[in-house]
Amino acid sequence: MRRAADIERLIDKINVVPGAEMDQRTLGDALTAHNESRKQQRPESRPRIGRIIMKSRMTRFAAAAAVVAAVAFGTWLVNSGTTEVYGMDDVVRFVNQAETLYVKGSYFAEPGLVVGETGEPLPFDYQYDFENDRYRRTRASLDLSEGKIIETTEVFDGEYIMTIQSGKSGASVSFTRLTQFQSRLLMLTLRKSHLLGDLGQGVLAHIVDSVRVGDEDVEGTHFDIWECEYRLPHPTKEAYAKIQSWISPHTGELGKVVVWDKQDGEQWQWRQEVEQFERDAKIEDDIFATDPPVGSKLHSTKETAQTIELGGTGMSPLDETQYRLLMKIHIAFTLGDGSVIVCWRSRLATESSQAEYFQGLETGGDLPNLPLVIDALTTMPEIEGLRYIGYHLAYTKKADRYYEWSLYVPDDDPPARSAIFGYEALQTYNTIDDVDATYNNNRIYGDLAIETADEFDAWVLGAMAELSEDGIVPEGLTHEKVIRLAKELRGSVAR
Amino acid sequence: MVEDKLLMWRFKRGSGDALARIYEKYKGYLLTLASALLIDVNSAEDIVHDFFVSFAQSADRLRLDGNLRGYLATCVANRARDRIRARQRHPIGLDQASSMCSHVKGPELSAVYGEELDRLTRAIDQLPNEQWEVVALRIKGRMKFRQIAKLQNSSVKTVQSRYRYGLQKLRLILNSEVEK
């Protein structure tokens, strides 16, 4: 008498193995279809209606209201009990307010840089505790010299950054120590530019301009798809990024983010994807412990950890002397009126003191006549005819280094900061020395936006104190005074 | 699981090798499942062939958040169901039953499998479609009741009942044949 189990065993015996003929036919036809469909793909072709109506603030409000109304109606129909609808603005606000964030995803390295026929995605995993100024970031990358994938983990406990790098002979560990100001600045920078997987400076400013382009149901959850495109900083090519974000209109949660990029009019290439994004989830304290893994090789310890100068070269003073002429931009700020404050230093290796350069300088007056002078700035990409003319604002001194703080005032209406990806420093050489060995980085990408007096005090004066003996800032500098000065100077330079 | 994720990632970005690997990995499973559902290897081959061609064309539109095997099984099961609805059910002949047996590994087993499978196919033919579908998806598809419920647009309890009743009925039919 057969039991149910016997019937199950009988059915389980059914096992059909495809023959060679079926394999050939099926796989052959599938691969042919696959190749054909790839030729026909137009990833960037999608309705542009959403983008066209978003050009002006007025139409943006009207369009947003229409979207909200449509989604709200849909929400009522599915009986969620709420008509609140979340969009990209809300997501950016949530990100800015989050106390912890967990971001996990993968990115695609340049095809030409990988070993093998096709590239493979490289994972990243970032955990941030903004409340306590801590993070843990693990990222895979390609070691071109060894032709293999290496993994780097950075753990920041609020004072020390422990860097763990996997390699041929095991893990190696090094430590860097940050000052309190550097720690706060680092967390601010990470929140502004690295949350969605190192997308670079200003990404949140671009992403907030996303438009809704579609929707998708994923495992029972409804998501709206938002999209933005913006130009990427590249010295020689026209490069663009496109970001698509999946946002739940009911909860404001971010489901997924996909990043594409293209150069010089080529096809969009998938570059990166955030698969998991959690806000304000509890993160265990031991994630941020900075104890070196057992058996790792220590290049430095907390006791021997170096503190890098704010925005410095990272080289020791001795190593810097290999450059006969050195110019370094340490930090920059864009004020609400479009003017720019830049902290920079320039010196010749043969100079014993620079005190003379900084004598007799006046706020709002000429720049010091240093070996190399940043006279003005242009935007990147360059806006025809627009220049930011430089004036002395203040100087600070720490150890034997002099830091010039200059105010650059646009001679015409400046663009919104989100419309450019940085500034280029226009320089004059005042030295007659041989300048073959030069350290000179003349591009500014990571400037901080300063809108309020509180932000000015926290970040501009904070940076000045950081690069000053005993943390003393120049007298009389306030946000209000600098804005007023910039206005007066603009009146004199306006075309 | 990790391999499947990586295969899907590569496939969606245009890798023919990944598509071939997916086919190699799941062809037996899908063909067996389709054969079990349709009780017809020839039709099963057609379904699996058609599915893979369609799958290959949809790389850029695919959004797969769950299990790859589950996704493939669901797609094949849906196609099998469409095929069953489209045709009139006929008891399959001995030649079709033997075509199922001919692919079974080990020639010494085919004689036994042939007889048993012949009886099984006759018994299956007397089962309501929904019941056999649940049984086949559960046993050959290795699918959970929750997944089958979603596919059949039914509750889990209903699906579990169909499974129980399906096996019960098969047992009764096969036992009565043995007694004969």
Interface residues (C-beta under 8 A of the other chain):
Chain A: M1 R2 R3 A4 D6 I7 E8 L10 I11 D12 K13 I14 N15 V16 V17 P18 G19 M22 D23 R25 T26 L27 D29 A30 L31 A33 H34 N35 E36 S37 R38 Q41 P43 S106 F108 E117 T118 E120 P121 E216 V218 E219 W270
Chain B: L6 W9 R10 R13 G14 S15 G16 D17 L19 A20 Y23 K27 G28 L31 T32 S35 A36 V41 A44 E45 V48 H49 F52 V53 S54 F55 A56 Q57 S58 A59 D60 R63 D65 G66 M100 H103 V104 K105 Y113 E116 L117 L120 V135 A136 I139 K140 L167 Q168 L170 R171 L174 N175 V178
